[in-house]
Amino acid sequence: MRNQGDILSKHLSIAPSPLPSTVPPELAAVHMKALSKDPKARYPTIQNFASALEHAYEGNEHHKAKRYNEAIAAYTKAIELDPAFAVAYSGRGLAYRSLKRYEEAIRDYNKTLELDHTRINAYGNRGNTYRDLMQYENAISDYNKVLELDPTDVRAYYNRGLTYDAFKNYKQAIADYDRALALDPNYTSAREYREIALRELQEERSGK
């Protein structure tokens, strides 16, 4: 029979199981922090946990309803409770981008990735924001990082194609639309923009 020390050691060494993908990332992050095996990484009190969960939920709901200022306020409260809440920075970045407050969005995505450099959505969303700012090289760099982490990310190929399109690199754009369509043949937007890029490339080659 194992002694209590062995049981405790095994308990502390096994990470908690991730929540289902249907749970919004903001809420999942709060739950996983509360379940951390490291007591120092958990919320200091039940009240802190409940408040962070409440504000993360509010931020998510406000964003879905396009109440972006309210979403920003809720995520900010969650961050005040937990300054290392990477997903809250990411959610607030999305809300800032929706309000075309691009520089603030970039700062929040930067903070997200400082706290968690594997958070793939933050790279993609920062890339989209760089594209909004016409900082195309930075956008492509972020889409490349997404594809390094997940070579099957359809949106990254599509968004990188849009970025190549923006500075008239039609050949690369078409290649990325093709990759997106290979992964998802029903990706209508990728097919439409591929046809446009192909026409532009043909006109460019014919000297029109």
C-alpha positions as CSV (number, residue, x, y, z in Angstrom):
1,M,0.0,0.0,0.0
2,R,1.4,3.4,-0.9
3,N,1.9,5.9,1.9
4,Q,0.3,9.3,2.0
5,G,3.5,11.0,0.8
6,D,3.5,9.0,-2.5
7,I,-0.2,9.8,-3.0
8,L,0.4,13.5,-2.4
9,S,3.4,13.5,-4.7
10,K,1.4,11.9,-7.5
11,H,-1.5,14.3,-7.0
12,L,0.8,17.3,-7.2
13,S,2.6,16.0,-10.3
14,I,-0.5,15.5,-12.5
15,A,-1.9,18.6,-14.1
16,P,-5.7,19.1,-13.9
17,S,-7.6,18.0,-17.0
18,P,-8.4,20.7,-19.5
19,L,-12.0,21.9,-19.7
20,P,-14.1,21.1,-22.8
21,S,-13.5,23.3,-25.9
22,T,-17.1,24.6,-25.6
23,V,-16.0,26.6,-22.5
24,P,-15.0,30.1,-23.4
25,P,-11.2,30.6,-23.0
26,E,-11.6,33.4,-20.5
27,L,-13.6,31.1,-18.2
28,A,-11.4,28.1,-18.8
29,A,-8.3,30.1,-17.7
30,V,-10.0,31.1,-14.4
31,H,-10.9,27.5,-13.6
32,M,-7.5,26.2,-14.5
33,K,-5.8,28.8,-12.3
34,A,-8.1,27.8,-9.4
35,L,-7.2,24.1,-9.9
36,S,-3.5,24.7,-10.1
37,K,-1.4,22.2,-8.2
38,D,0.9,25.1,-7.0
39,P,-0.9,26.9,-4.1
40,K,1.0,30.1,-4.9
41,A,-0.5,30.1,-8.4
42,R,-4.1,29.9,-7.2
43,Y,-6.4,32.7,-6.3
44,P,-5.7,33.8,-2.7
45,T,-9.3,33.6,-1.7
46,I,-12.6,32.1,-2.9
47,Q,-13.9,35.7,-3.3
48,N,-11.0,36.5,-5.7
49,F,-11.8,33.4,-7.7
50,A,-15.5,34.2,-7.9
51,S,-14.9,37.8,-8.8
52,A,-12.4,36.9,-11.6
53,L,-14.8,34.4,-12.9
54,E,-17.7,36.9,-12.9
55,H,-15.7,39.6,-14.7
56,A,-14.3,37.2,-17.3
57,Y,-17.8,35.9,-18.0
58,E,-19.2,39.5,-18.2
59,G,-16.4,40.4,-20.6
60,N,-17.1,37.5,-22.8
61,E,-20.9,38.2,-22.9
62,H,-20.4,41.9,-23.5
63,H,-18.1,41.1,-26.4
64,K,-20.5,38.7,-28.0
65,A,-23.2,41.4,-27.8
66,K,-20.8,43.9,-29.3
67,R,-20.8,46.0,-26.2
68,Y,-17.1,46.6,-26.5
69,N,-16.7,49.4,-23.9
70,E,-18.4,47.3,-21.3
71,A,-16.3,44.3,-22.3
72,I,-13.1,46.4,-21.8
73,A,-14.3,47.5,-18.4
74,A,-15.1,43.9,-17.3
75,Y,-11.7,42.5,-18.6
76,T,-9.9,45.4,-16.8
77,K,-11.6,44.4,-13.5
78,A,-10.5,40.8,-14.1
79,I,-6.9,41.9,-14.8
80,E,-6.9,44.0,-11.6
81,L,-7.8,40.9,-9.7
82,D,-5.2,38.8,-11.5
83,P,-2.5,40.8,-13.3
84,A,-1.2,37.5,-14.9
85,F,-4.6,36.7,-16.5
86,A,-3.3,36.3,-20.1
87,V,-6.7,35.5,-21.6
88,A,-8.3,38.6,-20.1
89,Y,-5.6,40.8,-21.9
90,S,-6.4,38.9,-25.1
91,G,-10.1,39.4,-24.7
92,R,-9.6,43.1,-24.0
93,G,-7.3,43.4,-27.0
94,L,-10.2,42.0,-29.2
95,A,-12.5,44.6,-27.8
96,Y,-10.0,47.4,-28.4
97,R,-9.6,46.3,-32.0
98,S,-13.3,46.2,-32.5
99,L,-13.3,49.9,-31.5
100,K,-10.4,50.6,-33.9
101,R,-8.2,51.3,-30.9
102,Y,-5.4,49.4,-32.5
103,E,-2.4,50.5,-30.5
104,E,-4.1,49.6,-27.3
105,A,-5.0,46.2,-28.8
106,I,-1.4,45.6,-29.8
107,R,-0.3,46.4,-26.2
108,D,-2.7,43.9,-24.8
109,Y,-1.7,41.2,-27.3
110,N,1.9,41.8,-26.4
111,K,1.1,41.4,-22.7
112,T,-0.8,38.2,-23.5
113,L,2.2,36.7,-25.2
114,E,4.6,37.9,-22.6
115,L,2.5,35.9,-20.1
116,D,1.9,32.9,-22.4
117,H,3.9,32.7,-25.6
118,T,2.0,29.6,-26.8
119,R,-1.4,31.4,-26.9
120,I,-2.0,31.0,-30.6
121,N,-5.1,33.2,-30.9
122,A,-3.1,36.2,-29.6
123,Y,-0.6,35.8,-32.5
124,G,-3.4,35.6,-35.0
125,N,-5.4,38.5,-33.6
126,R,-2.2,40.7,-33.3
127,G,-1.5,39.9,-36.9
128,N,-5.0,41.0,-37.9
129,T,-4.4,44.3,-36.0
130,Y,-1.0,44.8,-37.6
131,R,-2.8,44.4,-41.0
132,D,-5.4,47.0,-39.9
133,L,-2.4,49.3,-39.3
134,M,-0.9,48.4,-42.7
135,Q,2.2,46.9,-40.9
136,Y,2.2,44.0,-43.2
137,E,5.6,42.5,-42.4
138,N,4.6,42.3,-38.7
139,A,1.3,40.8,-39.7
140,I,3.0,38.1,-41.8
141,S,5.4,37.4,-39.0
142,D,2.5,36.7,-36.6
143,Y,0.7,34.5,-39.1
144,N,3.9,32.6,-39.6
145,K,4.1,32.0,-35.8
146,V,0.5,30.7,-35.8
147,L,1.4,28.2,-38.5
148,E,4.5,27.2,-36.8
149,L,2.4,26.3,-33.7
150,D,-0.5,24.8,-35.8
151,P,0.2,24.1,-39.5
152,T,-3.5,23.3,-40.0
153,D,-4.8,26.7,-39.0
154,V,-7.0,27.6,-41.9
155,R,-7.6,31.2,-40.9
156,A,-3.9,31.9,-40.6
157,Y,-3.4,30.9,-44.3
158,Y,-6.4,33.0,-45.3
159,N,-5.3,36.0,-43.3
160,R,-1.7,35.8,-44.6
161,G,-3.2,35.6,-48.1
162,L,-5.1,38.8,-47.5
163,T,-2.0,40.4,-46.3
164,Y,0.1,39.4,-49.3
165,D,-2.9,40.7,-51.4
166,A,-2.7,44.1,-49.7
167,F,0.8,44.8,-51.0
168,K,0.1,43.1,-54.4
169,N,2.1,39.9,-53.9
170,Y,-0.6,38.0,-55.7
171,K,1.4,34.8,-56.3
172,Q,2.0,34.3,-52.5
173,A,-1.6,35.3,-51.8
174,I,-2.9,32.6,-54.2
175,A,-0.6,30.0,-52.7
176,D,-2.1,30.8,-49.2
177,Y,-5.7,30.7,-50.4
178,D,-4.9,27.3,-52.0
179,R,-3.6,26.1,-48.7
180,A,-6.7,27.3,-46.9
181,L,-8.9,25.6,-49.5
182,A,-7.0,22.4,-49.3
183,L,-7.8,22.3,-45.6
184,D,-11.4,23.6,-46.0
185,P,-12.8,23.3,-49.5
186,N,-15.9,25.1,-48.4
187,Y,-14.0,28.3,-47.3
188,T,-16.0,30.6,-49.6
189,S,-14.1,33.8,-48.8
190,A,-10.8,32.1,-49.6
191,R,-12.2,30.9,-52.9
192,E,-13.5,34.4,-53.8
193,Y,-10.3,36.2,-52.9
194,R,-8.3,33.6,-54.8
195,E,-10.2,34.4,-57.9
196,I,-9.7,38.1,-57.5
197,A,-6.0,37.7,-56.8
198,L,-5.7,35.4,-59.9
199,R,-7.3,38.1,-62.1
200,E,-5.0,40.8,-60.7
201,L,-2.0,38.6,-61.3
202,Q,-3.1,37.9,-64.9
203,E,-3.6,41.6,-65.6
204,E,-0.2,42.4,-64.0
205,R,1.5,39.9,-66.3
206,S,-0.3,41.1,-69.4
207,G,0.8,44.7,-68.6
208,K,-2.7,46.1,-68.2
